[in-house]
Amino acid sequence: MTQPLSATLSTAATHPDPYPFYADLVANQPFGYDTGSGLWVAAGAAAVSEVLAHPACRVRPSTEPVPRGILGTPAGDVFGELVRMTDGAPQVRRKQVLLQALSTITEEQVVALAAEQAGKATDWTDLQFGVPVRVVATVLGLGGNIPAEAARLIGEFVRCVPPSATAEDQAAAAAAAARLLDLLGPYLRAGSGGLMGELVRLAARDDRPKTAPLLANVIGLLSQTYDATAGLVGNTLLALARHGQPDDLAAFVAEVVRHDAPIQNTRRSVVTATTITGHEVPAGSAILLLLAAANRDPMANPDPHAFRPGRADPQVFTFGRGAHRCPGRAMAAAITIGAVAAVTGAPSHEGYRPSPNARIPVLKGQLG
């Protein structure tokens, strides 16, 4: 990867092998400013850890908490309530409710549901994208054809999330969000069973029964499942083709999360001037955190480029850390375990889907 740094950063997540590039950054520029992209770049594990924990580093710019292109639309209404896209006390409280509700779902339940849905998958793309969302929709307590429709709509909604989203992406997301709100709202208001009913119960217990934040974060849970789990399923299948069937599939999947991260990077916005790893970072700066690079920092994981399931105390940044650590990380792993165990045959691999941050292989061939 001999392009300028800014160009390389924009394509690293979908490059056939970005890891030598990441290793060079970790060794020589673990944190620094890139003039080409206008971004501060955190690659080393220490730098990524510091940014993720720093109170001045927020998930959204203070001047634009919701992207302008979806402000005032249903997609903007959902976006503004998501725990993954907000900071502060309300975010902490909502995340606590979400984590408490998720704790009522066992890994065994999710694995079994994923295996059942994988048996109905129509092709590799459906296995990667459709199965995870249908599993989460089923766990939420949605019935009938709603899980399948929710899977389709989430694919449209997530188009508004990347900073590179176009006006067309934002319009599609707004339409999808409106339909999702109509589709899921009655279930939430009825206090149905499943995870959605548990969310309603916990919110009412804590005297936070407002529907809008709950409904937005139901959509958020579905959307977080989408790209991240699609990448994890695909990267696990590729790792199985390279390394063979393991004795411990759960440990194998956990090492895929570290070694070939489905989410390669994320961003933070600096709201007040601060110092990070000795560098003065001005207010308003944007920081690109190379999570996949930090996973392979030898200061965090010995012999980091070796694929070694069952590592003792691995340091993994893929799902974030601190206040914004992904609440669905255990569910993503369980879905992957169930899905890949239920299929036979190995897909062919034809590059990666275009994305600024997700590493999702394009799989071809007969699904068995």
C-alpha positions in Angstrom: 0.0 0.0 0.0 2.2 2.8 -1.3 -0.4 5.5 -1.8 -0.4 8.7 0.3 -1.5 8.1 3.8 -4.9 9.9 3.3 -5.7 7.7 0.3 -4.6 4.5 2.1 -6.7 5.3 5.1 -9.8 5.6 3.0 -9.3 2.1 1.5 -7.6 0.2 4.2 -10.7 -1.6 5.6 -11.4 -3.2 2.2 -7.8 -3.8 1.1 -6.8 -7.5 0.6 -4.2 -7.1 3.3 -4.1 -3.8 5.2 -2.2 -5.3 8.2 1.4 -4.4 7.0 0.2 -0.8 6.6 -1.3 -0.9 10.1 1.9 -2.4 11.6 4.0 0.4 10.1 1.7 3.0 11.6 1.8 1.3 15.0 5.6 1.1 14.9 6.3 4.6 13.5 3.3 6.9 14.0 1.0 5.4 16.7 -0.7 8.8 17.0 -0.3 11.8 14.7 -1.9 14.3 12.3 -2.5 13.5 8.6 -2.6 16.7 6.5 -4.1 14.9 3.5 -7.3 13.8 5.3 -7.4 16.5 7.9 -7.7 13.8 10.6 -5.7 12.9 13.6 -5.0 9.1 13.4 -4.7 6.8 16.4 -3.2 3.4 15.5 -1.3 2.2 18.6 -3.1 0.5 21.4 -2.1 3.1 24.0 -3.4 5.9 21.8 -6.6 4.2 20.9 -7.2 3.4 24.6 -6.6 7.0 25.6 -8.9 8.4 23.0 -11.7 6.0 23.8 -11.6 6.9 27.5 -11.0 10.6 27.1 -13.9 12.9 28.2 -13.0 15.4 25.5 -13.4 12.9 22.7 -17.1 12.4 21.8 -18.8 10.3 19.2 -20.3 13.3 17.4 -19.2 16.9 16.8 -20.8 19.3 19.3 -21.9 21.5 16.4 -23.6 18.6 14.6 -25.0 15.9 16.9 -27.2 14.7 14.0 -25.9 14.7 10.4 -27.5 17.7 8.6 -28.7 15.6 5.8 -31.1 13.7 8.1 -31.9 16.4 10.6 -35.7 16.7 10.9 -36.4 13.3 9.3 -37.3 10.0 10.9 -33.8 8.9 10.4 -32.5 11.9 12.3 -35.0 11.4 15.1 -33.7 7.8 15.6 -30.0 8.8 15.1 -30.3 11.5 17.8 -31.5 9.0 20.4 -29.0 6.2 19.8 -26.7 5.3 22.6 -23.9 4.7 20.2 -24.2 8.2 18.8 -24.7 10.2 22.0 -22.7 11.0 25.1 -23.5 12.1 28.7 -25.8 10.9 31.5 -28.9 10.0 29.3 -26.6 7.8 27.1 -25.3 6.1 30.2 -28.8 5.4 31.6 -30.2 4.1 28.3 -27.2 1.8 27.8 -27.7 0.4 31.3 -31.3 -0.5 30.4 -30.1 -2.0 27.2 -27.4 -4.1 28.9 -29.7 -5.3 31.6 -32.3 -6.4 29.0 -29.6 -8.2 26.9 -28.4 -10.1 30.0 -31.7 -11.9 30.0 -30.8 -13.6 26.7 -28.4 -16.6 26.9 -25.7 -17.4 24.4 -27.2 -20.8 23.9 -30.5 -19.2 22.8 -28.8 -17.0 20.3 -26.7 -19.8 18.9 -29.7 -22.0 18.4 -31.7 -19.3 16.7 -28.8 -18.5 14.4 -28.4 -22.1 13.4 -32.2 -22.3 12.7 -32.1 -19.2 10.6 -28.9 -20.2 8.8 -30.7 -23.4 7.7 -33.2 -21.1 5.9 -30.6 -18.8 4.3 -31.0 -18.4 0.6 -27.3 -17.6 -0.2 -24.1 -16.4 1.4 -25.3 -12.8 1.4 -28.4 -13.7 3.2 -26.3 -15.7 5.7 -24.2 -12.6 6.4 -26.8 -9.9 6.5 -30.2 -11.4 6.7 -29.7 -14.1 9.3 -28.2 -11.8 12.1 -31.0 -9.2 11.8 -33.7 -11.9 11.7 -32.2 -13.5 14.9 -32.1 -10.1 16.7 -35.7 -9.4 15.5 -36.8 -12.8 16.8 -35.1 -12.2 20.2 -36.8 -8.8 20.4 -40.1 -10.7 20.2 -41.2 -9.7 16.7 -43.2 -12.3 14.8 -44.6 -13.2 11.4 -42.9 -11.6 8.4 -41.6 -8.7 10.5 -38.1 -10.1 11.1 -37.5 -10.4 7.3 -38.9 -6.9 6.6 -36.8 -5.5 9.4 -33.7 -7.0 7.9 -34.4 -5.3 4.6 -35.2 -1.9 6.1 -32.1 -2.0 8.4 -30.0 -2.3 5.2 -31.4 1.0 4.1 -31.3 2.7 7.4 -27.5 2.1 8.0 -26.7 4.0 4.8 -27.0 7.3 6.8 -24.4 6.3 9.4 -21.0 6.7 7.6 -19.5 10.2 7.3 -19.4 9.5 3.5 -23.2 9.1 3.3 -24.7 10.8 0.2 -28.0 12.7 -0.2 -29.4 9.5 -1.8 -28.2 7.4 1.2 -29.8 9.8 3.6 -33.1 9.9 1.8 -33.2 6.1 1.7 -32.4 6.0 5.4 -35.2 8.5 6.3 -37.8 6.4 4.4 -36.6 3.2 6.1 -36.6 4.8 9.5 -40.2 5.9 9.1 -41.2 2.4 8.1 -39.3 0.9 11.0 -40.9 3.2 13.5 -44.4 2.3 12.1 -43.5 -1.4 12.1 -42.0 -1.7 15.6 -43.9 1.0 17.5 -47.0 -1.1 18.2 -44.9 -3.9 19.6 -43.2 -1.5 22.0 -46.4 0.2 23.1 -48.1 -3.1 23.7 -45.3 -4.3 25.9 -44.9 -7.5 24.0 -42.8 -10.4 25.1 -39.1 -11.0 24.3 -36.3 -8.5 24.6 -38.6 -5.6 23.6 -40.9 -6.3 26.5 -38.0 -6.5 28.9 -36.8 -3.1 27.7 -40.2 -1.6 28.4 -40.3 -3.2 31.9 -36.8 -2.0 32.8 -37.4 1.5 31.5 -40.7 1.7 33.5 -39.0 0.4 36.6 -36.4 3.1 36.4 -39.1 5.8 35.7 -37.8 6.3 32.1 -40.8 5.0 30.1 -40.5 7.4 27.1 -41.1 5.5 23.9 -38.9 7.4 21.5 -35.5 6.5 23.0 -36.5 2.9 23.5 -37.8 2.5 20.0 -34.7 4.3 18.5 -32.4 1.9 20.4 -34.3 -1.1 19.3 -33.6 0.1 15.7 -30.0 0.8 16.9 -29.6 -2.8 18.1 -30.8 -4.1 14.8 -28.5 -1.7 12.9 -25.4 -2.5 14.9 -26.0 -6.2 14.1 -26.0 -5.5 10.4 -22.5 -4.6 9.1 -20.5 -5.8 12.2 -22.0 -9.3 12.3 -22.0 -9.6 8.5 -18.3 -9.0 8.5 -17.7 -11.3 11.4 -19.6 -14.2 9.8 -17.7 -13.6 6.5 -14.3 -13.3 8.1 -14.9 -16.3 10.2 -15.7 -18.4 7.1 -12.5 -17.2 5.4 -10.5 -18.1 8.5 -12.0 -21.5 8.7 -11.0 -22.1 5.1 -7.4 -21.1 5.9 -7.1 -22.8 9.3 -9.5 -25.7 9.3 -12.2 -26.6 11.8 -11.3 -25.8 15.4 -12.0 -27.8 18.5 -13.4 -24.7 20.1 -15.4 -22.6 17.7 -16.2 -19.9 20.3 -12.4 -19.3 20.9 -11.9 -19.3 17.1 -14.5 -16.6 16.5 -13.1 -14.5 19.4 -9.7 -14.6 17.6 -11.3 -13.6 14.3 -12.7 -10.5 16.1 -9.1 -9.5 17.0 -7.1 -10.8 14.0 -9.4 -9.7 11.2 -11.7 -7.1 12.7 -15.1 -6.7 11.0 -15.2 -3.1 12.1 -11.7 -1.7 11.3 -12.1 1.9 12.5 -14.3 4.5 14.2 -14.2 8.2 14.9 -14.2 10.7 17.7 -14.6 14.5 17.8 -12.6 16.6 20.2 -14.9 19.1 21.9 -12.3 21.0 23.9 -8.6 21.4 23.2 -6.7 18.7 25.0 -3.5 16.6 25.0 -3.4 13.1 23.7 -0.2 11.0 24.0 1.7 14.2 24.4 0.2 15.9 21.3 -1.8 19.1 21.5 -5.1 18.4 19.8 -7.3 21.5 19.0 -11.0 21.6 19.7 -13.0 20.6 16.7 -10.5 18.0 15.6 -11.6 14.7 14.2 -9.8 11.5 15.3 -9.8 8.3 13.2 -9.2 5.3 15.5 -7.7 2.3 13.7 -9.2 -0.4 15.9 -7.8 -3.2 13.7 -4.3 -1.7 14.0 -4.5 -1.5 17.8 -5.6 -5.2 17.9 -2.3 -6.0 16.3 -0.1 -3.8 18.4 2.6 -6.0 20.0 2.4 -3.9 23.1 -1.2 -5.2 23.5 -1.0 -8.7 22.1 2.3 -10.7 21.9 3.0 -12.0 18.4 0.0 -10.1 17.2 0.0 -11.2 13.5 -0.3 -14.9 14.4 -3.8 -16.4 14.4 -4.0 -18.0 17.8 -7.4 -18.9 19.3 -7.5 -19.2 23.0 -5.1 -16.3 23.7 -4.7 -15.5 27.4 -6.3 -12.1 28.1 -6.3 -10.7 24.6 -6.6 -7.0 24.2 -9.4 -6.4 21.7 -10.6 -3.0 20.4 -13.0 -4.1 17.7 -16.2 -3.4 19.6 -14.8 -0.3 21.4 -14.1 0.3 25.1 -15.5 2.3 27.9 -18.8 4.1 27.7 -19.3 3.2 24.0 -18.3 -0.4 24.1 -20.8 -2.2 21.9 -23.5 -3.8 24.0 -24.2 -6.4 21.3 -20.7 -7.9 21.0 -21.6 -11.2 22.8 -24.7 -11.5 20.6 -22.6 -10.9 17.4 -20.2 -13.7 18.4 -23.1 -16.1 19.3 -24.9 -15.4 16.0 -21.6 -16.1 14.1 -21.0 -19.4 16.0 -24.5 -20.6 15.2 -24.5 -19.5 11.6 -21.1 -20.9 10.5 -21.7 -24.2 12.4 -24.9 -24.7 10.5 -23.6 -24.4 7.0 -21.5 -26.8 4.9 -19.0 -26.1 2.2 -16.7 -23.2 1.8 -17.5 -20.1 -0.2 -15.3 -18.4 -2.7 -14.0 -15.0 -1.9 -14.2 -12.0 -4.3 -12.9 -9.0 -2.5 -14.7 -6.8 0.1 -17.8 -4.7 0.0 -17.1 -1.0 -0.4 -17.1 0.6 3.1 -15.0 3.2 4.9 -14.9 1.2 8.2 -16.4 -2.3 7.8 -14.5 -5.4 6.5 -17.1 -7.5 4.9 -16.0 -10.1 2.3 -18.1 -10.8 -0.8 -18.8 -14.5 -0.7 -19.8 -16.5 -3.7 -20.6 -20.1 -4.5 -23.2 -22.7 -3.4 -24.5 -22.4 0.1 -24.8 -25.8 1.6 
